[in-house]
């Protein structure tokens, strides 16, 4: 297992250390790196054209965003892997998140050869004669070695999710039991298993992966909003103007059958310390699960939203010490102002849990670290390494 950095370092060193391809990757990484964006831009269309069966694994919003987050994530991953081929320890956290998202999508070992084949074809197409047989074999071996690390770890994560109380592997049918409007544009949906009953365990902060049974709907990850041990799973969906799945979920009828993968994810509470929960927009969702699971540990819940009407779960968070900031009333707060004006009393004693838009999250995380926060833990939506 490489659930810890030490275990990951040991396993990756055993698998990669001393391999002939490591020296080839190090020798060519500098020349390959500037061409990685072009390789990635060639790779995705090539793979979807030659292997359309894998396209449902990929969120179109990330494929075609500006910038294309999925393309950027893969490009960064290739460069990071090549740059750290002797010691993959710095990549541990990102790799673990990728593993958990793959499990939510039910990625299996047989999918990796598809990626390998198309990626190697893209490398050859973009780099041309630069790719000698020796260089080509080195990069091929390196990609296969990383694939093996991933699918072996994914099997461990699958087994852990299957073995916990109420657990399962792969897709399981659930019905939409209830829908609750929790704010303007946000609906909390309750899913109950079609077969079987009883408590469902997971770790607060994890996400479920929803597979709708309709044409054009690719899987989506949504944070579980209820506490563990209930006979159901809940998530909150904010409607997006051009979001196919979010619009479909807002319109879905109670009783509709969907597929759910077990909850996965690495965003979790550090057991020892009291918590300060800090969120913006739909980033409130993991905080709702933290609050339900451990209300006695919450020293403060701070949330930023557009206005009172768009604020999900306002009533629930009013039950603990809270600070709500609405940008239509007071403008966008500077991260340092939030730290100095609201969060400062808790810096020495509490762990901070952050979730929200990336730019806001980066700024607040930096301000908390600069202010001397005891521990700062952030959940990022979107592809790892993007």
N, C-alpha and C positions, 0 to 999 in steps of 0.2 A: 504494500500500500504506500501511497505517497500523499496521504492526507496532511502530513506535516512537511515543512521545508526540508528537515533532515532526511526523512524517508525518500522524498523526491530527489534530493541530491545524491543519495546513495544509489537509488535505482537508475537514475539517468547516467551516473558515472559508470555503473556496471554495464549498462547497455551501449553507451557511446564511447566511453574512455578507451583510447588505444585503437579505435576502429580506423581503418585506412581512410574512410571518407571524411573523418574529422579534419585531417590535414588538408584535404582538397577543398573543403568548405572554407577553412580559414584562409587558404591561399587565394580563393576566388571571390570571397564575400565582398571585398571592396569594389570589384568590377561589376558584380551582379547587382548590388544594392541600387545603383541609380536606374537600373532597368526594371526593377521589381514592379513599379506601378503599371508599366506597359505589359508586363507578363500577366499581372492580375487582370487587367482590362481585357486581355485576350482570353484568359482562362475561363471566366464565368460564361460568356456567350458560347464558347467552344463546348464546355461541359453541358450546358442546357440544351445545346443543339444535338450533341452526340449521345447524351444520357438524360433525356427529359424526365426519367423516373425520379431523379434526385431533386428536381426543381421545387417540389412541395416542401422541402426542408428549409427553404430560404424565404424570409419575409421580403416581399417586393418593396416595402417602404425603405428597408435598409439597402436594397440593391440599387434603387433609383433615386435615393435622396441626393441632395446637393449640399455637401459632398456625399458620394456613395459610401455609407458607413461600412458595409460589408466588404467592399473592395479595399478600403483603407485598413480595416482590421486584418485582412489576410496579408496585405502588403507589409504591415508592421510586424505581423507574426513571423513572416519569412525572414525579415531583416533581423528581428530579435533572436530567432533561433540560430541563424548563421553567426551572429555576433557573440553568442553565448554557448557555442557548441561544446566547449570544454567544461562548462559548469552551467547547467540550466537552472540553478537555484533562483536567480532573479525572476524567472518566469513562472515560479510556482503558483502564485495567486491567480494569474491570468489563465494558466493552464487548467487549474481546478475549476474556474468558472466556465471555461469552454467545455470541460468534461460534463458538468452538471447540465448545461444547456443542451449538449448533445443527447444526454439521457432523456431529457424532456421531449426531445424530438424523435426519440427511439432510433438514434443512429446505431448501426451495427457494424461488426468487423468487415462484412462484405461490401460496405459502402466505401471503405477507404481505397481499394484499388481503383475505383472510378475517379476519385480525386487525384490519385497518383498518376494515372495514365494521362489525364487531361492536363495536369500541371506540367508534367514533363514535356508534353507536346508543345505547350505554350512557351516554355523555356527555350526549346529548340527553335521555335518559330521566331521568337523575338531576338535571340542572341545569335542565331545562325551558326556560321563556321567557328565561332568562338568556342562552342560546346564540342570539344574533342570527345572521343569515346571514353577517355579516362575521367574527364570532368562530368560528362553526362552520367556515368555510372556512380560517381561520388555523390552527386546530388540526388540521384534516384535512391541510393542506399540510405541517405540521410532522411529523405521524406518517408521512406518505409519504416525506418527506425522510430521516428516520431509517431507515426501512425500506430505502431505496436504499443508504444508507451500509452497512447491515448485509449485505445480500445481495451487494453488490459485494465486500466484504471476505471474505465466506464463499466466494465463487468463487475468490479467491486462495488461501485455505486448502485448499479441495478440490484445486486444481491442485498445490499443494505436496505434499500427502499422496499424490497419485496418481503424482507424478514421482519420488519417492524409491525406493530399492532395495526391491523386494518390495511396492511400494505399489499401491493401487487406489482407486476412487471408489465411494461408495455402499456397499451391502451385498454381502458376499462370503460364500459358504458355507464354514464350518469344521466339523470334527468334534471332538467331545470325545475326545481321545486318551488322557488320563490324569487321574485324580483322586488327590490326596494330602492326607491329613488332617495339617494342620500345627499344630493346637491344638484344644482342646475347642471345638466349634462353628464352626471355621474350616477350609475346604477350599481348596486351591490346584488350579485346573483348567488343564490344558494343551490348547490348541486348535491343530489343524493344518489347513492349507487343504485343501479337498477336491480342488481342481485347482491344479496348479502347485506348485513347491517352491523352496527356496532361502532365503537370508537375508531377514529383514523388518526394515527400519530404522524407527526412531522416536526420539524424545527421551526419555531416562529421566525419569520423573515424569508422563508422559502417561497418558491413560486410553483404554481401548477401550470401545466401546458395543455391548452385547450385545442382540440381537433374537432372543428365543426364538420358535420356530415353534409356539406353542400359544395357545389362546384365553385371553384375560385377562392375558397377559404383556406389559406395556409395556416399552419399551427401558430399559436401566439402564447407567449409566457405572460401570466398575470400573478402578482403576489397574492398569496393566500391571506385573507383578512381576518379570519376567525382564529381562535386558539386551538391548540392540539387537543385531541381526545373527544371531539364532537363527532356525531355520526354523519357529518356532512363536510363539504368544503365550500368556502365562499371566496369570491374575488370581486373587486370593484373595477368597473370599466368606464373610462371617460370617453365620450363620443368625440371622434375626430372628423373633421369636415369630409375628407377624402378617405377615411379609414373603412375599408370594406368589412373587416371583421367587427370593429367596434360598432358600426352602424347595424350590422346583422344581430349582434348581441343585444343592442337596445331594443330591437324589434322582435326578438325571439319570444315565442309563447311558452308559458309554463307547461311542463310536460314534454317538451322537446328533448330528444336524446342526443347527447354529445359524447365525444370521447375525451377522457382525461388521462394524462400520464401522472404518476405519483409526484408529490412535491419534491423538488430538488432545489439546490442553491446553497451558497456559502455565507450569505449575510445573516448573522446570528448574534445574539446577545452574549457578551462576556459575563460569565456567571457571577463574579465576585463583586462588581461595583454597581452602585445606583446608576440610573440612566437619565440622560437628557435626550429627548426625541426632537429632531429638527427636520422639518419637511417643507416642501413647496409644491403646490399643485397636487397632481395625482401621486406624488412622492409620499403622500400620507399613508399609502396602503400598507407597507410593512410596519409602520408605527402603530397602526390599528391592531395588528396581531401581537406586537410587543406589549401593547397596553392591555389587551385582554388576557394575555398569558401571565403577566407580572405587574399588575397595577401598583403594587406596594413598592416597586423599585423605581417608579417614575418620579423624578424630582421636578421635572419641568417638561412640558410639551410646547414647542414653539412651531407655529405653522404660518406660512405666507401664501396668500392667495389673491386672486383679482378682487373679489368682493365677498361679502357674507353669503350671498346666494350660491356662489360657486365652490364654497368650502365644504368638502366631504367630511362627515363624521364630527361635525362641530359639537354636537351634544355629547357624544362619547368622551371627547377630550376636555370638555368643560368640567368633568368630574375629577380631574387632577389639576395641580398648578399648571397654568397655561398662559401663553402669550400669543395672540393672533394679530397678524399685520396684514392689512388689505391695501394693495398698491393703488387702487383707484381713489382711496381716501388719503393715503400718506406717501405715495410714491414708492419707488424701489429702494429698499434700505441697503446701504453699503455694508459689506460683510464685517468690516472693523467696527462699525457703529452697532451692529447686532451683538458682537462679542463684548464690546465695552459697556453697552447699555443694558443688555438683557442676560447674557450668558456668563459674564465674568464671575459671579458668585459660585458657580459650579465647576470652574475650570480645574481645581485641584483635586476634587473628590469624585467626579462622575466620568463615566464614559459617554461620549457623544455619538449619536447615530443619525446619519444624514441621508436624505434621499430627495432628489429633485432634478431640475434641468442641469445639464453638465456644466455650463459656464458658471451658474450660481453656485453649484456644489463645489467646483474647484476653488472659487474665491473664498467661500466660507471655510472650507477645509484648511486652506492656507492661513486664514486669519486665526482660526482656533489653534493651530499648531504654533503659530507665532506668539499667540497669547499664553501659551504654556499649558494647553489642555492635556489632561491625564491620558486620554485615549480618544482617538477619532476614527470612526468606522463609517464607510460610505458605500451606498448601493448605487450602481450606475445602470440605467436602462440602456439597451442597445448592445451591439456586438462588443465583446471584450477586445481590447487593444485598438479600438477604433479611434 
